[in-house]
Amino acid sequence: MSYQSNQNRTASINLTPIILVTPSAELYDTLAESTAKTIANPAKRGVNKASQLRGFYDELVMWEQRLRQATDIEFNQQLPLIRMINAKVAYAKGRDLVDENYFQLIRHCLNQIKDKETLRNCKLFLEAFMGFYKVYGEK
């Protein structure tokens, strides 16, 4: 079996339990870990490098810190720029730097951001994800 056919047989990510509005006890633990395992599929060489994923996470951290003390009006004015991370991840996907699973994960998480609380929950989930990804990702 060739590398190409192995690459196409990657597991699909289950996004259903990743709910940021009312985080479950498992969100930052078992769900973050299972998500990291799926995205860290070793058959995808050169895709989903930790440094690439870290860049998107760092941008989200910057937004969460910047908006922590913001009013609801200020938050709503900046929300389109937060959601623009989707376009940046799409661009990375188009360059084969991230895969479909990571693209869908970010889209799923960013689409749940409605206020400062869900932004914080998104940041915390991706923080946990990045911690587990360091264990399972490319070495």
N, C-alpha and C positions, 0 to 999 in steps of 0.2 A: 504494500500500500504506500503511495507516495505522500510526501509532506503536504501537498496541496489537498489531497482528500482527507487527511487527518485534520487539517485546519478547518475544513468545512463541517466537521462533525463535533464541534464544540457544544457544550451544554448551554442551553438557553437559561437566562436568569429569570427567577420568579420574583416579580416586583410587588405582587399583591400584599404580602405582609408588611412591607415597608411603608408605614403610616407615620407621618411626622406631626399631625395635628394632635393626636393623643398617643404618644410613644408608649409602647409596651415595654415590659421589663426585659424582653429579649432583643429589642431593637439595637442597642449598642453592644450587644454581646453575641448571641448565637446568630442573629440575622446578619450582623455586620461580618461575622466570620464566614458564614456560608456564602455571602455575596463576594467576599474577597477570594475565596477558594474558586468560585466559578469564573471570576474575571481573571484570575491568575493562571488560567489554563496553560500548561507548559507547551502545548502544541503550537502556540502562537508566538513564535520567536520574533522579537523586535517590536511587538505590539504591546501596549499597556505598560510601558516602562514606568517604574515608580516615579522617576523625575517628571515625566509628562503628567501623570495623574496628580502629583504633588502640586504642580503649577495651578491646576484648576481648583484644588482644595485651598491653596494659599489665597487665591482671589476671593473665594467665598469667606475665608477667615477675615480678610481685609474689609469686606462689606459688612460682616457681622459686627466687627469692632467699630467701624465708622458709624453704623446706625443704631448701636446699642442705646444711645441717649437721644435718638431722634424722635421727633413727634410723628404721629401717624401720617400727617400730610407729607412730611419730609421722606418718610419711608416709602409712601406710595409714589412719590416723584422719582425715587431711585430704583424702584422695583423693576422697571423695564431694563435697566442696566445690569441688574443681577441676573435677570432672565436671559440677557445677551450671552451669558456663559454657554447656553445651549448652542448658539451659533459658533462659538469658539471650539466647542467639543465636536460639532459637526465638521468644521474645517479640519480638525485633527483626524477625524475618522476618514475624511476624504483623502488624506495623505497617508492613510494606513498606520497612524500613530496610536490610535485607540480602536477598539473593536465595537461591534454592534451592541454587545452587552453593556459596556461602559457608557456608550452613548445613550442607551435606553435608561440606565440607572440615573445618570445625571438629569436627563429630561424628566423622569418620574419624580425625582426629589425636588428639582427647581419648580416644577409645576404645582407642588404643594405649598410653596412659600406664599403666604398671604399676609403675614405680619412679622414683628420682631421675634415672637416666640417660635414660629415655624422656621424662621431663618436660623435661629439658634439650634433648634432640633436637627435641622439639616446639617449644620456645621458639625454638631456632635456626632451624628451618624457617620459622616464622611471621615471624621477624625478616627473613630473606632475602625471603620473600614480600612483606612490607611495603615493603622497599627497592625491589623491582621494581614493586610496585603504585603507588608514587609516580611512576614513569615512565609507566605505562600507564593509571592511573586518571583520574577526572574532574579537570579542571583548573579 
